[in-house]
Amino acid sequence: MAALRRILQLAKPGEAARAQGWVSSVRKMKKWAFADITDGSSVEPLSVILTPDQAAKLSTGACVDIRGQVKESPKGATQAVELHADSVKLLGEADSTYPLQKKYHSREFLRQFPQFRWKTRTAAQVLQYRSFAIKQLTDFFNENDVVQVNSPILTSSDCEGAGEVFGLEKSLDFFGKQAYLSVSSQLHLEVYCAALARVWNMTPAFRAEASDTNRHLSEFWMVEAELAFLDSLAELTGFCEQMVKATTPTGSIKHSILASKRDQEARDRLEQRWDTLAGKWTTMTYTDAVDFINAHGTKVSTAKWGDGLSSEQEKFLAGTLGTPVVVTDYPTEIKPFYMKASSSQTVACFDILIPDVGELVGGSMREDNYEKLLANLEKYDMNPESMSWYTDLRKYGSFPHGGYGLGFERLVMYTCGLDNIRDATGFIRGFGQLPC
């Protein structure tokens, strides 16, 4: 049960091989038939040579099990070997109504078919990259002694304090209190951090935000970490930068993503994105970012100190500088209660902005003083009693710490050269969209 990728890369002429997968195209001629078979493991399909009888029931989309002999491909072929069929077993038919025929399909078209869209070679590479990036993240955290933990999806608090939460209809009867789908694992991660010092997780997050844009989803995956005993915000941002850089495509996944693009111009743009991610980053304060936008931004709205940066301003800042930008020390009034102050008007926090996307990561040092944290809760009209499980961490053995959250689909969107975050997630959950 070998992946087709192994046949294409490792099989030698004269060897027997078995190909199991789906027909991406088939050409039937008088003496021979030619079929391309794919299983998602390779951007290139496996070419199979068949007799007319063997190919009689084959059609685009059909699932097949083919046994045969590996032979060297003719000169000029795009792959080194091809499979000459000895036997063909049709596992699943696909008639002419199958929507993905042999032609180019736009991403907008493919979104209409959540059950089929990942069968295209360009879309399949997005899933392959997701798998690669998760492995890279896991390896990075393991190498840095950060322990993976699991946090709950159901929660009794809105840790961001923005009110953009999905409430559970029967939670009052069931739990005796209002329950929500989690918008972030941060607060629960801090509990783990108080025991293990360095923790991370990757879980789905949910935001009831009525934003129908190319970078917003209602359900998405977050990579979050909490690190104890940090000496400064710079230590946290430096760690986060190294984590993001670890996800830059290398080796076979790099080749596959590039090969899935339609033309050289698209491949060049994509490699530029990777070079940008792997290169030198820029760090500036929020105040300096506001000044920069107002001094250089003729095509974006004026930035006002005390307001959050808009998506257009974020993309303008990173795009103009041509690097990822770490923006630090935002105004206290626009940030959540748990962030540690860096001055009388700002908190020790950061956002990582990248060209074409905007915000990729958000993080901060956490307020570790018990009295100050209680004061923050009161300032934000939050009930200290309902948050006692969290504030107790500061009451008993408090410690300096910080953490961050990375929007995984935004990373996939940027790294795979996508223009819309809906193409970076397996099943779209967005404002007005719940297709299946």
ChimeraX attribute file (.defattr): number of C-alpha atoms within 10 A of each C-alpha:
attribute: neighborCount
match mode: 1-to-1
recipient: residues
	/A:1	7
	/A:2	10
	/A:3	16
	/A:4	24
	/A:5	18
	/A:6	11
	/A:7	20
	/A:8	20
	/A:9	12
	/A:10	11
	/A:11	21
	/A:12	17
	/A:13	15
	/A:14	12
	/A:15	12
	/A:16	17
	/A:17	19
	/A:18	20
	/A:19	23
	/A:20	20
	/A:21	21
	/A:22	27
	/A:23	22
	/A:24	23
	/A:25	20
	/A:26	19
	/A:27	16
	/A:28	17
	/A:29	11
	/A:30	7
	/A:31	9
	/A:32	14
	/A:33	19
	/A:34	18
	/A:35	23
	/A:36	19
	/A:37	27
	/A:38	27
	/A:39	22
	/A:40	23
	/A:41	16
	/A:42	24
	/A:43	23
	/A:44	20
	/A:45	24
	/A:46	24
	/A:47	22
	/A:48	23
	/A:49	22
	/A:50	24
	/A:51	18
	/A:52	17
	/A:53	13
	/A:54	18
	/A:55	21
	/A:56	11
	/A:57	13
	/A:58	27
	/A:59	22
	/A:60	23
	/A:61	26
	/A:62	20
	/A:63	22
	/A:64	19
	/A:65	16
	/A:66	22
	/A:67	19
	/A:68	21
	/A:69	19
	/A:70	22
	/A:71	18
	/A:72	15
	/A:73	15
	/A:74	11
	/A:75	8
	/A:76	7
	/A:77	11
	/A:78	10
	/A:79	16
	/A:80	17
	/A:81	22
	/A:82	25
	/A:83	29
	/A:84	20
	/A:85	21
	/A:86	15
	/A:87	13
	/A:88	19
	/A:89	14
	/A:90	15
	/A:91	12
	/A:92	12
	/A:93	14
	/A:94	16
	/A:95	12
	/A:96	10
	/A:97	7
	/A:98	12
	/A:99	16
	/A:100	19
	/A:101	14
	/A:102	11
	/A:103	7
	/A:104	10
	/A:105	13
	/A:106	8
	/A:107	16
	/A:108	11
	/A:109	12
	/A:110	19
	/A:111	17
	/A:112	11
	/A:113	14
	/A:114	13
	/A:115	13
	/A:116	14
	/A:117	21
	/A:118	19
	/A:119	18
	/A:120	18
	/A:121	23
	/A:122	21
	/A:123	21
	/A:124	20
	/A:125	25
	/A:126	26
	/A:127	17
	/A:128	17
	/A:129	22
	/A:130	20
	/A:131	12
	/A:132	17
	/A:133	21
	/A:134	15
	/A:135	14
	/A:136	19
	/A:137	19
	/A:138	18
	/A:139	15
	/A:140	17
	/A:141	19
	/A:142	12
	/A:143	9
	/A:144	10
	/A:145	13
	/A:146	21
	/A:147	18
	/A:148	17
	/A:149	15
	/A:150	14
	/A:151	19
	/A:152	13
	/A:153	15
	/A:154	14
	/A:155	18
	/A:156	16
	/A:157	20
	/A:158	18
	/A:159	19
	/A:160	16
	/A:161	15
	/A:162	12
	/A:163	13
	/A:164	15
	/A:165	22
	/A:166	17
	/A:167	16
	/A:168	13
	/A:169	11
	/A:170	12
	/A:171	15
	/A:172	11
	/A:173	9
	/A:174	11
	/A:175	10
	/A:176	9
	/A:177	11
	/A:178	16
	/A:179	21
	/A:180	19
	/A:181	22
	/A:182	24
	/A:183	28
	/A:184	26
	/A:185	25
	/A:186	23
	/A:187	19
	/A:188	18
	/A:189	23
	/A:190	25
	/A:191	17
	/A:192	20
	/A:193	25
	/A:194	19
	/A:195	10
	/A:196	16
	/A:197	18
	/A:198	24
	/A:199	25
	/A:200	28
	/A:201	21
	/A:202	22
	/A:203	18
	/A:204	19
	/A:205	20
	/A:206	22
	/A:207	22
	/A:208	17
	/A:209	16
	/A:210	13
	/A:211	14
	/A:212	13
	/A:213	12
	/A:214	15
	/A:215	18
	/A:216	20
	/A:217	26
	/A:218	24
	/A:219	19
	/A:220	24
	/A:221	19
	/A:222	23
	/A:223	20
	/A:224	24
	/A:225	27
	/A:226	31
	/A:227	23
	/A:228	20
	/A:229	11
	/A:230	15
	/A:231	12
	/A:232	13
	/A:233	21
	/A:234	16
	/A:235	11
	/A:236	22
	/A:237	26
	/A:238	11
	/A:239	13
	/A:240	21
	/A:241	17
	/A:242	12
	/A:243	17
	/A:244	19
	/A:245	17
	/A:246	18
	/A:247	23
	/A:248	20
	/A:249	20
	/A:250	12
	/A:251	7
	/A:252	10
	/A:253	19
	/A:254	16
	/A:255	12
	/A:256	23
	/A:257	25
	/A:258	22
	/A:259	18
	/A:260	21
	/A:261	17
	/A:262	11
	/A:263	10
	/A:264	11
	/A:265	9
	/A:266	14
	/A:267	17
	/A:268	12
	/A:269	12
	/A:270	20
	/A:271	17
	/A:272	13
	/A:273	22
	/A:274	20
	/A:275	14
	/A:276	17
	/A:277	23
	/A:278	18
	/A:279	12
	/A:280	12
	/A:281	17
	/A:282	15
	/A:283	18
	/A:284	14
	/A:285	16
	/A:286	23
	/A:287	18
	/A:288	13
	/A:289	22
	/A:290	20
	/A:291	16
	/A:292	14
	/A:293	22
	/A:294	16
	/A:295	11
	/A:296	12
	/A:297	16
	/A:298	9
	/A:299	10
	/A:300	16
	/A:301	12
	/A:302	15
	/A:303	20
	/A:304	13
	/A:305	14
	/A:306	16
	/A:307	12
	/A:308	17
	/A:309	21
	/A:310	14
	/A:311	15
	/A:312	14
	/A:313	22
	/A:314	26
	/A:315	22
	/A:316	23
	/A:317	27
	/A:318	23
	/A:319	18
	/A:320	13
	/A:321	14
	/A:322	17
	/A:323	22
	/A:324	26
	/A:325	27
	/A:326	26
	/A:327	24
	/A:328	27
	/A:329	21
	/A:330	25
	/A:331	22
	/A:332	20
	/A:333	14
	/A:334	12
	/A:335	17
	/A:336	16
	/A:337	24
	/A:338	21
	/A:339	21
	/A:340	24
	/A:341	20
	/A:342	17
	/A:343	11
	/A:344	8
	/A:345	12
	/A:346	21
	/A:347	26
	/A:348	23
	/A:349	31
	/A:350	26
	/A:351	24
	/A:352	24
	/A:353	25
	/A:354	29
	/A:355	23
	/A:356	19
	/A:357	24
	/A:358	26
	/A:359	26
	/A:360	20
	/A:361	25
	/A:362	21
	/A:363	25
	/A:364	26
	/A:365	27
	/A:366	23
	/A:367	23
	/A:368	21
	/A:369	16
	/A:370	16
	/A:371	12
	/A:372	16
	/A:373	21
	/A:374	20
	/A:375	14
	/A:376	19
	/A:377	17
	/A:378	13
	/A:379	10
	/A:380	12
	/A:381	10
	/A:382	16
	/A:383	11
	/A:384	16
	/A:385	10
	/A:386	11
	/A:387	15
	/A:388	13
	/A:389	13
	/A:390	16
	/A:391	21
	/A:392	13
	/A:393	18
	/A:394	21
	/A:395	13
	/A:396	9
	/A:397	9
	/A:398	15
	/A:399	18
	/A:400	17
	/A:401	25
	/A:402	31
	/A:403	27
	/A:404	23
	/A:405	24
	/A:406	22
	/A:407	19
	/A:408	23
	/A:409	24
	/A:410	29
	/A:411	23
	/A:412	21
	/A:413	22
	/A:414	23
	/A:415	23
	/A:416	27
	/A:417	23
	/A:418	19
	/A:419	15
	/A:420	19
	/A:421	21
	/A:422	23
	/A:423	23
	/A:424	27
	/A:425	21
	/A:426	16
	/A:427	17
	/A:428	20
	/A:429	18
	/A:430	22
	/A:431	17
	/A:432	10
	/A:433	12
	/A:434	10
	/A:435	13
	/A:436	9
